[in-house]
């Protein structure tokens, strides 16, 4: 059977944000990155939560509040919607290691790179806090805040980092 188109409610409010007004942050950044961000005076700052550990949300919210900046926190999978609405101005991603052909970043950076390239939005890399694990515990993805969300018998896979190829990186910013 062919599926019929779904009606999209008009209360999504396409006018909620100005075109290309959002700086989208992903990852756990070094504190001095937030001073750099404050100096740029962005109109809107959106943070990806950083599942499964939520470390990105905790770190970035704390650092921004310290600088009297109030961000908007979103789920990791909401980025596509923001690009579709043409609200994203820049993408800021933290890196753990950088090389000539790309960078090791927290998982989620690759999809942001692909979306950025597709929507002609620049992606900037900034120094991040190095992690000590590459794969998270499967329990982290099967549970949320200590409560199991997946049925027993289901396996979990929780990569914590991924390679972001250089073709998706606009510029690597080093902050002294």
N, C-alpha and C positions, 0 to 999 in steps of 0.2 A: 504494500500500500504506500502511495506517495504521501509524504507528510505535507500538510498545509502550512503556509507561513504563520508564524506566531505574531500576534499583534504586539507591537512595542508601545508601552504606555507613554503618553506625552509628558508625564510628570518626571521624566528622567532629568529634565531641566538642562537642556543644552547650554543655557545661558548662565549656568552656575559659576563658571570660571571663564575668564577671557581666553581667547585663542593664544596658544603658546605662552601661558603664564606660569606653568608649574615646573619647578626644579624637583626632579625625582631622585631620591637617595636610596641606595641599596648597599648594605654591608655594614661592617663595624669599622668606623673611621678613627684615625688618630685625632685627638682633641683639637689640634691646631687647624684641622680642616674646617671645623665649625667657626673659627675666627675668620677664616678666609670667606666662608659662606656669608657670614654676617656683613662683612665689608661689601659684598656684592648686592645686598639689599633685595633679594628676590621677592617677588609678589606673593607667591605660594610655594610652600615646601611640603612635599608628600614623602612619607617614609614607607618603605616596604617592611613588613613585620620581621622577616628573616626566620621562617620556620625551618627546622623544628624547634630550635632552642629559644627563639625570640630575642636573642642577644642584640641583634641590630636595633630592634625597637627600643629595648631598654637603654642601650648606650646612646643612641641618637636622641631620643626624647630627653634624657637627662642632660646631655650636652647642650641641646638647643634651649631648653628651659633655663639653664644657667645663663644663657646669653639673651634671655627675654624674647625668644623666638618661639611661637606656638605653631608646631607642624600639624599636619593631618596624617594619621596613621592608617594605612590600608593593608588589606591582605595581599600576599605576594601575587596571587592570580588576578588581581584587579588591574594590573598595569596595562594590559591590552585594551581595556575599556577607555582608559585615559588617552592612549594613543589614537584610538578610533575617534574620539571626540575632538582630537587635535588640540589638546590642552597642554601637552608636554613641550617645554621649551628646551630643557637640558636634562641629561642623565648623568648622575654622579655615582660612580661605583668604586668601592674600596678594593684594593688589590693586596694580596699577600706576597706575591713574587712577581717580578716583571722581567721580560726578556724582549729581544728585538722582534720576535714574531707573535707576541701576545702576552697575556698575564694570567696568573692563577688568582681566581676571585672566588667569592662565596657563590654557592649554587644559586642560579637565578640571573647571573650576569649575562649569560649567553642569550637568553631569550630577550633581555633588554637590549643587547647589542643588535640582534636581528630586528626587533621592533624599531629601534632607533634608525637603523639603515633604511628600512622600508619606508619610514615616515619622515626621513631626512631631519632627524633630531640628533645633535651631537652627543657623543658619549665621552665623558672625561673620567680618567682614572686618577684616584687619589690614594695616598698611603693609608693602609689599614692595619689593624692589629692582627699579627699572624696567629693563625689557629694551630692547635697541636694535633688535630684529628682530620682525616680526610673523609671518613665514613662515620656517620652517627650510629647509635644503637637503634636497631629496628623498632624497639619499644617506643622510641621518641616519635615515630611517625604513626604508630598504631594507637597512641594515646595523646590526649591534650589535657594539660594541667593535672596530670595524674589519673585522669579518667579514660578508660579504654573507649575508643570510638569505632574500632573495627571489630568484626566478629572474630572469635577464636578460630584458629586454623588458617587465618590470612597471614601472609608474610609481608614484611616491611623492608623497604630499601631507602636509606637516608644518606645520599651523598651530601657532603658539606661544602665541597669545592668543585670547581670546573675550570677548564681552560677557555679563555676568551681570546679568539684569534685576533691578530692585529688589524684585520680588515674592518672590524667593528669599532675600533678605538679611534676617536678623533684626536685626542691628545692626552699625554700622561703629565699630570701636574705634580711637581714636587714643591712642597711647602717647607721653607726653612724657619 
